[in-house]
Amino acid sequence: MKRLAFAIGVLALGFSATTAARADYAVVMFKDGYCRIWNTGGNPIQPGWKYHWVHLKTWELAASKKHYAEAHHWCKPFNAHGI
């Protein structure tokens, strides 16, 4: 009986370890007006953040939505040189 309980416990741990981690991305506009890609990880929306898109499955999709928001002047365009 102990072996059966141990085997069930090992199987339960194995199945829980193989479940995929949830990776949700969002395009978030902060108070400075710039949009950033944020890995929400399935967490609830934070108060005070303005979300343009949520529950995006890949970083590439979130990046394309961020560029779309910048092109439509919903967010300030990011300039690495500060110009």
N, C-alpha and C positions, 0 to 999 in steps of 0.2 A: 504494500500500500504506500509505503514511503517512497519507493522508486517511482510509482505512478504519479504521485504528487510532485516529485522533483522534476519528472519529465514534462508534466504540464506547465510547471513554472518556467522551465527552460524554453519551451515552445512559446509561451506568452511573452517572455523577454525578447525572443528572436523576432516574433511578429511585430512587436512595438518598435524595435530598432530598425526595421526595414521600411517603415512608413516614411513617405517623402516629407521633407521639411517644407513648410509653406513659405513661399517667397513672393510677397505682394509688394509692388512698387507703386508709388504715387508721385504725381507732380504737385509740389507744394510751393505756394508763394508766401514768403516770409515778409515781415514788416518793412524790410528795406526795398521791397518791390521786385526782388530777384526770385526766379523760380529755381528750384532744385529737385533732383530726383531723390526720393526718400524711400528707404526700404522699411515698409511698415511691418513686415513679418506677420501680418494678420492682426496687429494690434489695433485698437479702436482709434478713431480720429482724435487728434489732440485739440484742445480748445485754443482758439486764437489763430489757428492756421487756416489759410484759404487753400482748399484743394481744387485743382482743375480736373484731375482724373485720379481715380483710385482703383485698386485691384487690377493693376496691370501685371501680367504674368512674367514678362521679361524686362531686363534693363534696357535692351535695344528699343522695345516698344515705348517705354517710358521716355527715352531720349528723343524719339521722334515726336512724341506728344509735347515735350518741353520745347523743342524747336518750333513746332507749330504755334504754341502759345506766344513765343517770342516774336515770330513773324507777324502775328495778328495783334501785337502790342498789348497783350494781356499781362505780360511780364517785361521787365527791363531786360534787354539783351546782355548777356554776360560777355565782358571784354576782359581778357586776361591781362592786358596792358594798362587797364584803368583809364583808357582814353574815351 
